[in-house]
């Protein structure tokens, strides 16, 4: 966050490109948040959907669904 959303997105994308944590919902949620901050709505929505598909706890699913609704 210190260096802004572009820097954060680059780090998250690098992690995902290596295949590290690709099945971890919070990585996709972080990616979605960076896209949201950059006003890249369609990319944010896709990342939130991936995070939601991987999330297993109801509270996390509700949070991700709420964030997706806020994009509309």
CNS distance restraints for C-alpha pairs under 8 A (distance, minus, plus):
assign (resid   1 and name CA) (resid   5 and name CA) 6.39 0.50 0.50
assign (resid   1 and name CA) (resid   7 and name CA) 7.92 0.50 0.50
assign (resid   1 and name CA) (resid   8 and name CA) 6.48 0.50 0.50
assign (resid   3 and name CA) (resid   7 and name CA) 5.82 0.50 0.50
assign (resid   3 and name CA) (resid   8 and name CA) 7.30 0.50 0.50
assign (resid   4 and name CA) (resid   8 and name CA) 6.45 0.50 0.50
assign (resid   5 and name CA) (resid   9 and name CA) 5.87 0.50 0.50
assign (resid   5 and name CA) (resid  34 and name CA) 5.12 0.50 0.50
assign (resid   5 and name CA) (resid  35 and name CA) 7.63 0.50 0.50
assign (resid   5 and name CA) (resid  37 and name CA) 6.55 0.50 0.50
assign (resid   5 and name CA) (resid  38 and name CA) 6.76 0.50 0.50
assign (resid   6 and name CA) (resid  10 and name CA) 6.18 0.50 0.50
assign (resid   6 and name CA) (resid  34 and name CA) 7.29 0.50 0.50
assign (resid   6 and name CA) (resid  38 and name CA) 7.67 0.50 0.50
assign (resid   7 and name CA) (resid  11 and name CA) 6.42 0.50 0.50
assign (resid   8 and name CA) (resid  12 and name CA) 6.27 0.50 0.50
assign (resid   8 and name CA) (resid  34 and name CA) 6.79 0.50 0.50
assign (resid   9 and name CA) (resid  13 and name CA) 5.92 0.50 0.50
assign (resid   9 and name CA) (resid  31 and name CA) 6.05 0.50 0.50
assign (resid   9 and name CA) (resid  34 and name CA) 5.76 0.50 0.50
assign (resid   9 and name CA) (resid  35 and name CA) 7.44 0.50 0.50
assign (resid  10 and name CA) (resid  14 and name CA) 6.09 0.50 0.50
assign (resid  11 and name CA) (resid  15 and name CA) 6.36 0.50 0.50
assign (resid  12 and name CA) (resid  16 and name CA) 6.28 0.50 0.50
assign (resid  12 and name CA) (resid  27 and name CA) 6.89 0.50 0.50
assign (resid  12 and name CA) (resid  30 and name CA) 7.50 0.50 0.50
assign (resid  12 and name CA) (resid  31 and name CA) 6.19 0.50 0.50
assign (resid  13 and name CA) (resid  17 and name CA) 5.93 0.50 0.50
assign (resid  13 and name CA) (resid  31 and name CA) 7.54 0.50 0.50
assign (resid  14 and name CA) (resid  18 and name CA) 6.35 0.50 0.50
assign (resid  15 and name CA) (resid  19 and name CA) 6.59 0.50 0.50
assign (resid  15 and name CA) (resid  20 and name CA) 5.48 0.50 0.50
assign (resid  15 and name CA) (resid  21 and name CA) 7.20 0.50 0.50
assign (resid  16 and name CA) (resid  20 and name CA) 5.68 0.50 0.50
assign (resid  16 and name CA) (resid  21 and name CA) 6.68 0.50 0.50
assign (resid  16 and name CA) (resid  22 and name CA) 5.59 0.50 0.50
assign (resid  21 and name CA) (resid  27 and name CA) 6.95 0.50 0.50
assign (resid  22 and name CA) (resid  27 and name CA) 7.36 0.50 0.50
assign (resid  22 and name CA) (resid  28 and name CA) 7.91 0.50 0.50
assign (resid  23 and name CA) (resid  54 and name CA) 6.73 0.50 0.50
assign (resid  24 and name CA) (resid  28 and name CA) 7.19 0.50 0.50
assign (resid  24 and name CA) (resid  51 and name CA) 7.66 0.50 0.50
assign (resid  24 and name CA) (resid  54 and name CA) 6.84 0.50 0.50
assign (resid  25 and name CA) (resid  29 and name CA) 6.22 0.50 0.50
assign (resid  25 and name CA) (resid  50 and name CA) 7.27 0.50 0.50
assign (resid  25 and name CA) (resid  51 and name CA) 4.32 0.50 0.50
assign (resid  25 and name CA) (resid  52 and name CA) 7.01 0.50 0.50
assign (resid  25 and name CA) (resid  53 and name CA) 7.86 0.50 0.50
assign (resid  25 and name CA) (resid  54 and name CA) 5.16 0.50 0.50
assign (resid  25 and name CA) (resid  55 and name CA) 5.53 0.50 0.50
assign (resid  26 and name CA) (resid  30 and name CA) 6.00 0.50 0.50
assign (resid  26 and name CA) (resid  51 and name CA) 6.59 0.50 0.50
assign (resid  27 and name CA) (resid  31 and name CA) 6.20 0.50 0.50
assign (resid  27 and name CA) (resid  51 and name CA) 7.65 0.50 0.50
assign (resid  28 and name CA) (resid  32 and name CA) 6.05 0.50 0.50
assign (resid  28 and name CA) (resid  47 and name CA) 5.37 0.50 0.50
assign (resid  28 and name CA) (resid  48 and name CA) 6.56 0.50 0.50
assign (resid  28 and name CA) (resid  50 and name CA) 6.47 0.50 0.50
assign (resid  28 and name CA) (resid  51 and name CA) 5.04 0.50 0.50
assign (resid  29 and name CA) (resid  33 and name CA) 6.19 0.50 0.50
assign (resid  29 and name CA) (resid  47 and name CA) 6.50 0.50 0.50
assign (resid  29 and name CA) (resid  48 and name CA) 5.67 0.50 0.50
assign (resid  29 and name CA) (resid  51 and name CA) 5.47 0.50 0.50
assign (resid  29 and name CA) (resid  64 and name CA) 7.62 0.50 0.50
assign (resid  30 and name CA) (resid  34 and name CA) 6.34 0.50 0.50
assign (resid  31 and name CA) (resid  35 and name CA) 6.30 0.50 0.50
assign (resid  31 and name CA) (resid  44 and name CA) 7.38 0.50 0.50
assign (resid  31 and name CA) (resid  47 and name CA) 6.45 0.50 0.50
assign (resid  32 and name CA) (resid  36 and name CA) 6.05 0.50 0.50
assign (resid  32 and name CA) (resid  43 and name CA) 7.10 0.50 0.50
assign (resid  32 and name CA) (resid  44 and name CA) 4.26 0.50 0.50
assign (resid  32 and name CA) (resid  45 and name CA) 6.90 0.50 0.50
assign (resid  32 and name CA) (resid  46 and name CA) 7.63 0.50 0.50
assign (resid  32 and name CA) (resid  47 and name CA) 4.86 0.50 0.50
assign (resid  32 and name CA) (resid  48 and name CA) 5.50 0.50 0.50
assign (resid  33 and name CA) (resid  37 and name CA) 6.19 0.50 0.50
assign (resid  33 and name CA) (resid  44 and name CA) 6.75 0.50 0.50
assign (resid  34 and name CA) (resid  38 and name CA) 6.30 0.50 0.50
assign (resid  34 and name CA) (resid  44 and name CA) 7.70 0.50 0.50
assign (resid  35 and name CA) (resid  39 and name CA) 6.24 0.50 0.50
assign (resid  35 and name CA) (resid  40 and name CA) 5.10 0.50 0.50
assign (resid  35 and name CA) (resid  41 and name CA) 6.86 0.50 0.50
assign (resid  35 and name CA) (resid  43 and name CA) 6.28 0.50 0.50
assign (resid  35 and name CA) (resid  44 and name CA) 4.93 0.50 0.50
assign (resid  36 and name CA) (resid  40 and name CA) 5.73 0.50 0.50
assign (resid  36 and name CA) (resid  41 and name CA) 5.99 0.50 0.50
assign (resid  36 and name CA) (resid  44 and name CA) 5.43 0.50 0.50
assign (resid  36 and name CA) (resid  71 and name CA) 7.71 0.50 0.50
assign (resid  40 and name CA) (resid  44 and name CA) 6.10 0.50 0.50
assign (resid  41 and name CA) (resid  45 and name CA) 6.02 0.50 0.50
assign (resid  41 and name CA) (resid  71 and name CA) 6.51 0.50 0.50
assign (resid  42 and name CA) (resid  46 and name CA) 6.28 0.50 0.50
assign (resid  43 and name CA) (resid  47 and name CA) 6.25 0.50 0.50
assign (resid  44 and name CA) (resid  48 and name CA) 6.07 0.50 0.50
assign (resid  45 and name CA) (resid  49 and name CA) 6.09 0.50 0.50
assign (resid  45 and name CA) (resid  68 and name CA) 6.11 0.50 0.50
assign (resid  45 and name CA) (resid  71 and name CA) 7.41 0.50 0.50
assign (resid  46 and name CA) (resid  50 and name CA) 6.29 0.50 0.50
assign (resid  47 and name CA) (resid  51 and name CA) 6.18 0.50 0.50
assign (resid  48 and name CA) (resid  52 and name CA) 6.00 0.50 0.50
assign (resid  48 and name CA) (resid  64 and name CA) 6.37 0.50 0.50
assign (resid  48 and name CA) (resid  65 and name CA) 7.93 0.50 0.50
assign (resid  48 and name CA) (resid  67 and name CA) 7.79 0.50 0.50
assign (resid  48 and name CA) (resid  68 and name CA) 6.53 0.50 0.50
assign (resid  49 and name CA) (resid  53 and name CA) 6.13 0.50 0.50
assign (resid  49 and name CA) (resid  68 and name CA) 7.98 0.50 0.50
assign (resid  50 and name CA) (resid  54 and name CA) 6.42 0.50 0.50
assign (resid  51 and name CA) (resid  55 and name CA) 6.01 0.50 0.50
assign (resid  51 and name CA) (resid  64 and name CA) 7.49 0.50 0.50
assign (resid  52 and name CA) (resid  60 and name CA) 7.99 0.50 0.50
assign (resid  52 and name CA) (resid  61 and name CA) 5.77 0.50 0.50
assign (resid  52 and name CA) (resid  64 and name CA) 6.14 0.50 0.50
assign (resid  52 and name CA) (resid  65 and name CA) 7.38 0.50 0.50
assign (resid  55 and name CA) (resid  60 and name CA) 6.52 0.50 0.50
assign (resid  55 and name CA) (resid  61 and name CA) 6.09 0.50 0.50
assign (resid  56 and name CA) (resid  60 and name CA) 7.47 0.50 0.50
assign (resid  56 and name CA) (resid  61 and name CA) 7.18 0.50 0.50
assign (resid  57 and name CA) (resid  61 and name CA) 6.27 0.50 0.50
assign (resid  58 and name CA) (resid  62 and name CA) 6.11 0.50 0.50
assign (resid  59 and name CA) (resid  63 and name CA) 6.25 0.50 0.50
assign (resid  60 and name CA) (resid  64 and name CA) 6.19 0.50 0.50
assign (resid  61 and name CA) (resid  65 and name CA) 6.07 0.50 0.50
assign (resid  62 and name CA) (resid  66 and name CA) 6.10 0.50 0.50
assign (resid  63 and name CA) (resid  67 and name CA) 6.27 0.50 0.50
assign (resid  64 and name CA) (resid  68 and name CA) 6.23 0.50 0.50
assign (resid  65 and name CA) (resid  69 and name CA) 6.26 0.50 0.50
assign (resid  66 and name CA) (resid  70 and name CA) 6.29 0.50 0.50
assign (resid  67 and name CA) (resid  71 and name CA) 6.74 0.50 0.50
assign (resid  68 and name CA) (resid  72 and name CA) 7.30 0.50 0.50
